[in-house]
């Protein structure tokens, strides 16, 4: 009988077996062993990454929400001042408590007008609750329940979301009585807390974590088998709504020269390239969240939620204007989220040869870290070249789903390291022991090594991975686990 095994595949398998056997001499954690035995991502990971549960912190201005957020995070992240309406750059943070990872959303920091404050707070809290699995409702115990607090309570009851009532600014036993008065809100036991000093925060976090589901019910990638989900991103007035209308063949969303017309993400099933796609037209991302207020502030939150639910993002850039800091930051946001990426240069029909020359220079300078993203030149107004989105989306999603066989990966790493070994530092030269792909969507690689690999060398490995295996349109992540030989 003839052996039809491909020589290259057989060689790769031999390399993998030999290197895996060599790992037995090193101290490996249970997580290492589980990773090596899994052989890569399982069915759940291939389908969609389980989104982390979301905990929102809501309440009136100046009740101590940001102070509580900083206390939960264990660092000064949210801006805190002793005035209502302080703004900040970031509103969502990765957090962890008692072994549970979750996403923390700080909903404070928007500017308020005294007139109609209760109605505005209720409207803003509604959006925050909509995007959360559970809610921390913060009340100033020294002030007591106000009419605005009671309005938010009615909203929370209608939402059906589980709520933990936080009685903040209880700095000592004397304020305990103030906290007990908040039973009147009808949300159950008020937890007395001093976010400033840390008093009681452990108890309220224990209660909040118990309310969080294992997997978020409000975010996450689309399930397997449904239309691929595409988020349209870009700064205000770049043409996102015009593109969605042209793709849909109707005036699906409002288009107006005024920037920021779109507030809520609008889902639309689009027939493109003979297939159905789910497009989301998102509110334009402003320069900084701390420069937004009111509805715009929460439009940015909804945009982030849309990106979290997407598989691939099409970032629209205005080809007729110089590339801005906003454009670069939006691209970076997509990469950091781990979503596949396509760059669409809109208003191409408005660019002349001179502008196109300068645009190429801008791309080389500003987007040097994302040269792997497919690029499509389009006109949302006329519909020119919109059909080119399909092959670009297909390429990006295919890369996003790509899995490299472990044997092939280690043969490749061996060749690369032999030709370009890590520089010697401090008399030592780290050696790569083994590599495996931990997951897809996006592709994540884990390399076991005898020492720390410098950032420059990791970027070199990432560049070579792209040269060898493609990954056009998908970010890839490379992490290093340093392991020492087992002591005998």
Steps between C-alpha positions, in 0.01 A plus 500: 500500500634840404548756777317812381592716801634836390871523599463858625207411725686198635806713574286760678343230716846370593616848601190549715544164675867565574446853633198399707708223660770755582247708693475224759830624646344836585266618775156541345192640671164319484391767250802417282416131504134568419602721207738240361252216538211692346670516162350841434159664519194295568158526341383782725807708427481433127139619503536814706696621797287506810448869584578609855203605714445876531453686829383862470544759774214753483377786713469876524806721441741538792378200700842337471461272198846564360659465844328163532619400152858585595463301822374196307780528245763550770646798317415862415348457155184711497536874558368613839425854617272636769260653249215346302540430130872424481587344166756228412669328208396141562173346614553123482765308691599133539457404865529194722376402845516168687624322189223640277589712198246756380467830317440805720315799351525838668196699391589822678688802379262669258414865534158579637267796507321558826168537317344163430790310654282213622364436152846514343654266757217251449553508122872446534459226758261323264772463238752380757257242634418386148868413448549326835434157652483641854499847653661672798272788592699753705322739737655762727400377848576839656241665274246221492266399221412790271221531245753427228612184677140384519453562128803285421365230733179485293712457190703221660186314598364519146829370357488177697877514551632381838609796714734546796424814700816678614468750786819698446684747724440292814841576648428366850240363743333841532381484137363144529156640588506708181550184298208315660263777390560394137289188556217736400612480137369143484814350344581278794791528739716811460870417531680767708821592320774759511642494150758756609640289784407153375263424786242235403602477135587132530151411622324693224726346235425152633131576462542646150711213368233250613251678273720480189437218253786277385464640148367845416148514362555845347820463299712261304564375150221373280410132535625248245285462190346849493592785267851631560476818705672811365541820700537824306732730693646841439508854624183709465389599151740266321215335308400196704126558467533580128681170449234303688224667297677422172556137604138465615364671190282729712515795737539272800660758730503879517778668304575867564808723463488558874752270664366251750151449354502132595452434871407131524656212306260395224505133394424417140509168311676570171519280190851540369697266276216250498499466879330663798705713738392681814629858485491739794519874440650643817510849645819683407775475757586844635848636561496400865225362713574775750406756234157344456200553718143385528378292206839510324669353805268200493515474121870421548407228749258346253764514229737303721226246567440461126869435443505240775216313328661520155732254332653742253514880491505717192669826598407783266763764435442820301745476211437862403629639832826455696495205735425606857595381845143378535537273198815341639343452842190331356717255306695429818174441688401229252840332524489507881151346494638203304257541211583449133562827315435647155595859414263678261618830356176686428441799268762361262320676215589834662877438504739612228848365422673742734273408792549129432877547510481666843251239619748222429760685706251542787414130493868402514557734793181469708391140438839331494383252766199388295646445154341154517145640472329470158435835337204593281454834321128580478238770463203454730313778318523347150542135602830473312699184584280405796493145360872479581408488867397134466840347414665727758253389770538134401879522515498671840251253652685199358821626661311566825395133502837358389662224705864401445577131572730469801759296311515751216526789747797344682682414178457862396621633839804271481596634159450863604699467823782314325534781247435788745563399864400729785780746593713417803414722796689492828695196390180301438317410183134397533408187310155421362393156621158455343216693340128437468194689383277545802192627318356666193281809453756655508793256468686485832837333529683393813876445495682319782855633544792476741509876547321827430467588130549870432215698345700557182559128456131423562408751229752329273334162566157649433622647172644165393177323600313730265752443221467123536129451575333819375249624760396779263238708675532344845695612805709227657617473858826345616568435868807347662510270800843479659565160655801366690637147511355276768732457794598141555 
